[in-house]
Amino acid sequence: MDYLDTLENKSVYVIREAYSRFRNIAMLWSIGKDSTTLLWLCRKAFFGKIPFPIIHIDTTFKFKEIYEFRDRYVKDWDLNLIISKNEAAIEKGISPTKNDKFSCCNSLKTEALKTTLKQYDFKALLLAIRRDEHGIRAKERYFSPRNINFEWNYANQPAELWDQYKSKSVTEEHIRVHPMLHWTELDIWRYIQREKIPVVGLYFAKGGKRYRSIGCETCCQAIDSQAENIKKIIKELQTTKIAERAGRAQDKEQAYMMQKLRSLGYM
């Protein structure tokens, strides 16, 4: 058993543990490489058929390639998809081009998620968060409670010693479950290569540019790269000094912006 098997086994254990504790559970799918890998792990955990809904938060500003990928694999993998939108904010014209990134992300993503979780009364939510991706995400736990207002107290997280998780919630909170905290960006690509997991083509270089992190088209910038396949992406990541989310606008606009967004319920 190699180290990818070890990563996979721990993630599958967390996924199954979450489902056994909270049957009313869902998974968040951004259609990026990490959440698609988590989707793959969930399919493995339940032998090809995921027994809970998959939520996609649709800001309406995603790359067209993301929507095309989503629609294809919802059918191919027989997913129970819930598309979450903040219709009121969209009608008001809130957008990444008109509003500051904090307000836009909070309205089109966080508030949309809050509405969906309340509507379906989900008790737990699976997300593809990794500790190495961003400093504030390094403070997360595998089972991370949110209060009645969906707020996260990042300064008061439960201890997780010897793989003992806080997998119980009180009635006024829900649990965010992060089965991939222990993975790195390089691990993700090596696992995608091994498992032959399909990913959005935006990750592969065209004309000397590619995306390392994808989301709303207006908030993402491509990096200089000649990595047009997974083998070359892995080689590039072994030497690069550029941060994974260097091209994401919401990470740059204000000091501690991601920390502020995540404390309010952002992913």
Secondary structure, 3 states (H helix, E strand, C coil): CCHHHHHHHHHHHHHHHHHHHCCCEEEECCCCHHHHHHHHHHHHHCCCCCCCCEEEECCCCECHHHHHHHHHHHHHCCCCEEEECCHHHHHCCCCCCCCCHHHHHHHHHHHHHHHHHHHHCCCEEECCCCCCCCHHHHHCCCEEEECCCCCCCCCCCCCCCCCCCCCCCCCCCEEEECCCCCCCHHHHHHHHHHHCCCCCHHHCCECCEECCCCCEHHHECCEECCCCCHHHHHHHHCCCCCCCCCCEHHHCCCCCHHHHHHHCCCC
